[in-house]
Amino acid sequence: MKLRFNRNEMAEVLAAVSGVAAVRSPKEILKGVHIEARSDVVLLSATDLEIGVRCAVTQVEVDDPGETVVVAETLSRIVRECADEVLTVESSGNLLHVQGMGSHFQIVTHDAGDFPPVPCMEGEAQFAVEYGVLRRMVELTVFSAAKESTRYAINGVLWEVEGKRLTLAATDGRRLSIARGDLLEGGAPDAARAIVPAKALSLLGRLPVDDDARMAAQVSGNRILLDMGRVTMSSALVEGQFPKYQDVVPSDCDRVVELPTSEFHSALKRAALLTNEESAGVRFAFSEGNLTLTSRAPEQGEAEISLPIEYAAETLEIGFNPVFLLEVLRAVDTDRVTLAIKGADRPGVIRMGDDFVYVVMPVNLSSG
């Protein structure tokens, strides 16, 4: 195998596939990236047996087609740190030679025949969505998925197709994110529901794909397959029954306040400075024309931040874990968000337009 490639494009693709390759695994082959040089394209593949990704590198000149496997992290570091516009790669025996101006690396290779197959889509897609739309929906939901919960179903993000709409929902039992977007093509009944692992979705947002690219999706057995043209991805699905998230969204919140996103984010970050694991809550005190955020950490001190707002209802105090609110405020991209509340012991609801809802449970601050 011998070829030349554009270093910038290869570095971008390697960064994506290296996110799948196992860093620590008893199977050395899973640490690798499979390189397949064809006449006019080079395909890079990686898998940890749960998630698989294949990316095409198109700015290449292939002199001698072939395939090999090398440790993904090693090759990625070399390509990233070189300054050359073009690098040359040639395999010889059990070594892969990477050469640029004034640099020559030799990387130990593995037998390409031992590399596990990366599934690709066969047959027609069940639905399609614009990649940028899905990426944005993932950004608004994936942080709410549970981390290592024994309730396996909430370790992933629910995909639910209905007509020409796609809904993503994620929860860890203390907050819930729901994002909706339009499909390019409607979904088949058997593709209506699938729980996709959070790890796979975090990787999806880092793939070298243009936002306006068409992403075709197919749910087959216990896997989902995604085709974005030069990039394909597959993932095992999370088993279990996802909670009935629609029942969690309150419909009786009668106090709605519109908040400037950046100012609210800044005030909450400052209030969160004096919280710790023992007092992981910020008190929200709503009064006419003002929101006061207070926090206290034993043996550290107290914080009080005021934010002028448009509020004319009765005074109300409620506590929230600031981490849960800061994460959603980092994800939203509008100048203002609405916060709806009912009482100190009821969930708060943040909305951004008509297609995003975030429900967060309050915390008890009575001891503070």
C-alpha positions as CSV (number, residue, x, y, z in Angstrom):
1,M,0.0,0.0,0.0
2,K,1.3,3.4,-0.9
3,L,-0.5,6.8,-1.0
4,R,-0.2,10.5,-0.4
5,F,-2.9,12.5,1.4
6,N,-3.8,16.0,2.5
7,R,-2.7,16.2,6.1
8,N,-5.5,18.5,7.3
9,E,-8.3,16.3,6.0
10,M,-6.6,13.2,7.4
11,A,-6.2,14.8,10.8
12,E,-9.9,15.7,10.9
13,V,-11.0,12.2,10.0
14,L,-8.5,10.6,12.4
15,A,-9.8,12.7,15.2
16,A,-13.3,11.4,14.6
17,V,-12.4,7.7,14.3
18,S,-10.0,7.8,17.2
19,G,-13.0,8.7,19.4
20,V,-14.3,5.2,18.7
21,A,-11.2,3.2,18.9
22,A,-10.7,1.6,22.3
23,V,-7.9,3.3,24.3
24,R,-7.8,0.4,26.8
25,S,-8.8,-3.0,25.6
26,P,-7.5,-6.6,26.0
27,K,-8.0,-6.9,22.3
28,E,-5.2,-4.9,20.7
29,I,-7.0,-4.8,17.3
30,L,-9.7,-2.6,18.8
31,K,-7.2,0.1,19.5
32,G,-6.6,0.3,15.8
33,V,-7.8,2.2,12.8
34,H,-8.4,0.1,9.7
35,I,-7.0,1.8,6.6
36,E,-8.3,0.7,3.2
37,A,-6.7,2.4,0.2
38,R,-8.8,2.1,-3.0
39,S,-8.0,3.6,-6.4
40,D,-9.3,7.1,-5.6
41,V,-10.3,7.1,-1.9
42,V,-9.0,6.0,1.5
43,L,-11.5,4.6,4.0
44,L,-10.7,4.8,7.7
45,S,-12.7,2.6,10.1
46,A,-12.8,2.1,13.9
47,T,-15.0,0.1,16.3
48,D,-15.2,-0.9,19.9
49,L,-17.8,-3.6,18.9
50,E,-20.6,-1.4,20.2
51,I,-20.0,1.7,18.0
52,G,-18.5,1.7,14.5
53,V,-17.6,4.5,12.2
54,R,-16.2,4.7,8.7
55,C,-14.9,7.9,7.1
56,A,-13.7,8.6,3.6
57,V,-10.6,10.7,2.9
58,T,-10.9,12.0,-0.7
59,Q,-7.9,14.3,-1.1
60,V,-5.6,11.4,-1.8
61,E,-3.4,9.9,-4.5
62,V,-3.2,6.1,-4.3
63,D,-0.2,4.5,-6.1
64,D,-0.7,1.0,-4.6
65,P,-4.1,0.0,-3.1
66,G,-4.1,-2.1,0.1
67,E,-5.2,-2.3,3.7
68,T,-3.6,-2.4,7.1
69,V,-4.4,-1.6,10.8
70,V,-2.4,0.7,13.1
71,V,-3.0,2.1,16.6
72,A,-5.4,5.0,16.0
73,E,-4.1,7.3,18.7
74,T,-0.5,6.9,17.5
75,L,-1.3,7.7,13.9
76,S,-3.6,10.6,14.9
77,R,-0.8,12.2,17.0
78,I,1.7,11.9,14.2
79,V,-0.6,13.4,11.5
80,R,-1.7,16.2,13.9
81,E,1.8,17.3,14.9
82,C,3.3,17.3,11.4
83,A,3.4,20.6,9.6
84,D,3.5,19.3,6.1
85,E,0.6,19.9,3.7
86,V,1.0,16.4,2.2
87,L,2.2,13.3,3.9
88,T,3.2,10.0,2.2
89,V,2.2,6.6,3.7
90,E,3.7,3.3,2.6
91,S,3.4,-0.2,4.1
92,S,6.3,-2.6,4.2
93,G,6.1,-5.9,6.1
94,N,4.7,-5.2,9.5
95,L,5.5,-1.5,9.4
96,L,3.7,1.6,8.1
97,H,6.0,4.4,7.1
98,V,4.7,8.0,7.4
99,Q,6.9,10.6,5.8
100,G,7.0,14.3,5.4
101,M,9.6,16.9,4.8
102,G,12.3,16.1,7.3
103,S,10.3,13.5,9.2
104,H,10.0,9.7,9.0
105,F,7.8,7.6,11.3
106,Q,7.6,3.8,11.4
107,I,4.4,2.4,13.0
108,V,3.9,-1.3,13.8
109,T,0.9,-2.7,11.9
110,H,-1.6,-5.4,12.6
111,D,-3.3,-7.9,10.3
112,A,-6.2,-6.2,8.5
113,G,-8.0,-9.6,8.4
114,D,-8.3,-9.6,12.2
115,F,-10.2,-6.3,12.2
116,P,-13.9,-6.7,13.1
117,P,-16.3,-5.6,10.3
118,V,-18.0,-2.2,10.7
119,P,-21.7,-2.5,9.7
120,C,-23.0,-0.4,6.8
121,M,-26.5,0.3,5.8
122,E,-28.1,-2.1,3.4
123,G,-31.4,-1.4,1.7
124,E,-33.6,1.7,2.1
125,A,-33.4,4.2,4.9
126,Q,-36.4,4.4,7.2
127,F,-36.1,8.2,7.7
128,A,-33.7,11.0,6.9
129,V,-32.9,14.3,8.7
130,E,-30.5,17.2,8.0
131,Y,-27.3,16.5,9.9
132,G,-27.1,20.0,11.4
133,V,-30.7,19.7,12.7
134,L,-29.8,16.4,14.4
135,R,-26.5,17.7,15.7
136,R,-28.3,20.6,17.4
137,M,-31.0,18.3,18.9
138,V,-28.2,16.1,20.3
139,E,-26.5,19.1,21.9
140,L,-29.8,20.0,23.6
141,T,-30.4,16.6,25.0
142,V,-27.4,14.3,25.5
143,F,-26.1,16.0,28.7
144,S,-29.4,14.9,30.4
145,A,-28.8,11.2,29.9
146,A,-27.9,9.2,33.0
147,K,-24.3,8.2,33.6
148,E,-24.0,4.5,34.5
149,S,-27.5,4.1,35.9
150,T,-28.7,0.6,36.7
151,R,-31.9,1.7,34.8
152,Y,-30.1,1.0,31.5
153,A,-32.8,2.6,29.3
154,I,-32.0,6.1,30.6
155,N,-28.3,5.7,29.8
156,G,-29.3,6.6,26.2
157,V,-31.3,9.2,24.3
158,L,-34.7,8.2,23.0
159,W,-35.4,8.8,19.3
160,E,-39.1,8.9,18.4
161,V,-40.4,9.4,14.9
162,E,-43.9,10.5,14.2
163,G,-44.8,11.6,10.7
164,K,-42.4,14.3,9.5
165,R,-41.1,15.0,13.0
166,L,-38.2,13.6,15.1
167,T,-38.2,13.9,18.9
168,L,-35.1,13.3,21.1
169,A,-35.6,12.8,24.8
170,A,-33.1,12.2,27.6
171,T,-33.4,12.0,31.4
172,D,-31.4,10.9,34.5
173,G,-34.4,11.0,36.8
174,R,-33.8,14.6,38.0
175,R,-34.0,16.5,34.7
176,L,-35.5,15.9,31.3
177,S,-34.5,17.3,27.9
178,I,-36.9,17.2,24.9
179,A,-35.9,18.5,21.5
180,R,-37.9,18.3,18.3
181,G,-37.0,18.8,14.6
182,D,-38.3,18.3,11.1
183,L,-37.4,15.3,9.0
184,L,-36.4,15.4,5.4
185,E,-38.3,12.1,4.9
186,G,-40.9,10.6,7.1
187,G,-40.3,7.5,9.2
188,A,-41.6,3.9,8.9
189,P,-43.7,2.5,11.8
190,D,-40.9,0.1,12.8
191,A,-38.5,2.9,13.1
192,A,-40.7,4.9,15.6
193,R,-38.6,4.3,18.7
194,A,-35.0,3.6,19.5
195,I,-32.7,4.3,22.5
196,V,-29.3,5.4,21.2
197,P,-26.3,5.4,23.7
198,A,-25.1,8.8,24.9
199,K,-21.5,7.9,23.9
200,A,-22.6,7.3,20.3
201,L,-24.4,10.6,20.1
202,S,-21.5,12.5,21.7
203,L,-19.3,11.2,18.9
204,L,-21.9,12.0,16.2
205,G,-21.6,15.7,16.9
206,R,-17.9,15.6,16.2
207,L,-18.0,13.9,12.8
208,P,-16.5,15.7,9.8
209,V,-19.9,16.3,8.1
210,D,-21.4,19.5,6.7
211,D,-24.5,20.7,8.6
212,D,-26.6,20.6,5.4
213,A,-25.7,17.0,4.6
214,R,-28.6,14.5,4.4
215,M,-28.3,11.9,7.2
216,A,-30.2,8.7,6.4
217,A,-31.1,6.4,9.3
218,Q,-32.1,2.8,9.5
219,V,-33.0,0.8,12.7
220,S,-32.2,-2.9,12.1
221,G,-32.5,-5.4,15.0
222,N,-30.6,-4.0,18.0
223,R,-28.6,-1.5,15.9
224,I,-29.0,1.9,14.3
225,L,-27.1,2.7,11.1
226,L,-26.5,6.3,9.9
227,D,-25.3,7.3,6.5
228,M,-24.1,10.8,5.9
229,G,-22.3,10.3,2.5
230,R,-18.6,10.3,3.2
231,V,-19.2,9.1,6.8
232,T,-21.2,6.1,8.0
233,M,-21.8,5.2,11.7
234,S,-23.5,2.3,13.5
235,S,-24.3,1.8,17.1
236,A,-25.9,-0.9,19.3
237,L,-29.1,0.3,20.9
238,V,-29.8,0.5,24.6
239,E,-32.3,-2.1,25.8
240,G,-35.1,-1.4,28.1
241,Q,-38.3,0.7,28.4
242,F,-37.8,4.5,28.3
243,P,-40.0,6.4,30.8
244,K,-43.2,8.1,29.6
245,Y,-41.5,11.4,29.4
246,Q,-44.6,13.3,28.2
247,D,-46.1,12.7,31.7
248,V,-43.3,14.5,33.4
249,V,-43.8,17.9,31.7
250,P,-45.9,20.1,34.0
251,S,-48.9,21.8,32.4
252,D,-49.9,24.0,35.4
253,C,-46.9,26.3,35.8
254,D,-48.6,29.7,36.3
255,R,-45.6,31.9,36.8
256,V,-43.6,32.4,33.7
257,V,-40.6,34.7,33.5
258,E,-38.5,35.6,30.5
259,L,-34.8,35.6,31.3
260,P,-31.8,37.1,29.2
261,T,-29.7,34.0,28.6
262,S,-26.2,35.4,28.9
263,E,-27.0,37.5,32.0
264,F,-28.8,34.6,33.7
265,H,-25.9,32.3,32.9
266,S,-23.4,34.7,34.3
267,A,-25.3,35.3,37.5
268,L,-25.8,31.6,38.1
269,K,-22.1,30.8,37.5
270,R,-21.2,33.3,40.1
271,A,-23.8,32.0,42.6
272,A,-22.5,28.5,42.0
273,L,-19.0,29.4,43.1
274,L,-20.0,29.0,46.7
275,T,-21.7,25.6,46.5
276,N,-20.3,22.2,47.2
277,E,-21.4,18.6,47.4
278,E,-23.0,19.2,50.8
279,S,-24.9,22.3,49.7
280,A,-25.3,21.7,45.9
281,G,-28.2,24.2,45.6
282,V,-28.8,27.8,44.7
283,R,-31.8,29.6,46.1
284,F,-33.9,31.5,43.6
285,A,-35.9,34.3,45.2
286,F,-38.4,35.9,42.8
287,S,-39.8,39.3,43.8
288,E,-41.3,42.2,41.8
289,G,-38.8,43.2,39.1
290,N,-36.0,41.1,40.6
291,L,-34.4,37.6,40.9
292,T,-32.0,37.1,43.7
293,L,-29.7,34.0,43.6
294,T,-28.1,33.0,46.9
295,S,-25.8,30.1,47.9
296,R,-23.9,29.1,51.0
297,A,-21.0,26.6,51.5
298,P,-20.1,25.6,55.0
299,E,-16.7,27.0,56.1
300,Q,-16.4,28.9,52.7
301,G,-18.9,31.6,52.7
302,E,-22.0,32.9,51.0
303,A,-23.0,34.5,47.7
304,E,-25.8,36.8,46.7
305,I,-26.4,37.8,43.1
306,S,-29.2,40.1,41.9
307,L,-30.7,40.1,38.4
308,P,-33.4,42.5,37.3
309,I,-36.2,40.8,35.5
310,E,-39.8,41.3,34.5
311,Y,-41.7,39.6,37.3
312,A,-44.9,40.9,38.9
313,A,-46.4,37.8,40.5
314,E,-46.3,36.8,44.2
315,T,-42.9,36.3,45.8
316,L,-41.5,32.8,45.5
317,E,-38.4,30.9,46.6
318,I,-37.2,27.7,45.0
319,G,-33.9,25.8,45.0
320,F,-32.1,24.3,42.0
321,N,-28.9,22.4,41.4
322,P,-26.9,25.0,39.5
323,V,-25.1,22.3,37.4
324,F,-28.4,21.2,35.9
325,L,-29.2,24.8,34.8
326,L,-25.7,25.7,33.7
327,E,-25.6,22.8,31.3
328,V,-28.8,23.7,29.6
329,L,-27.9,27.4,29.4
330,R,-24.6,26.5,27.7
331,A,-26.6,24.5,25.1
332,V,-29.3,27.0,24.2
333,D,-28.5,29.5,21.4
334,T,-31.3,32.1,21.9
335,D,-30.9,35.5,23.5
336,R,-33.7,34.8,26.0
337,V,-35.3,31.7,27.6
338,T,-38.5,31.3,29.6
339,L,-38.6,29.7,33.0
340,A,-42.0,28.5,34.2
341,I,-42.6,27.5,37.8
342,K,-45.5,26.6,40.1
343,G,-44.2,26.2,43.6
344,A,-41.1,25.5,45.7
345,D,-41.7,21.7,45.5
346,R,-42.6,21.5,41.8
347,P,-40.3,21.2,38.8
348,G,-39.2,24.2,36.8
349,V,-39.6,24.3,33.0
350,I,-37.2,26.0,30.7
351,R,-38.3,26.5,27.1
352,M,-36.5,27.8,24.0
353,G,-39.0,28.4,21.2
354,D,-41.5,25.6,20.4
355,D,-39.0,22.8,19.8
356,F,-37.1,22.5,23.1
357,V,-38.4,21.8,26.7
358,Y,-36.2,21.2,29.7
359,V,-37.7,20.0,33.0
360,V,-35.6,20.2,36.2
361,M,-36.5,19.0,39.7
362,P,-36.0,21.4,42.6
363,V,-33.7,20.7,45.5
364,N,-34.6,21.1,49.2
365,L,-32.9,24.1,50.8
366,S,-34.7,24.1,54.1
367,S,-31.6,23.1,55.9
368,G,-29.8,26.2,54.5
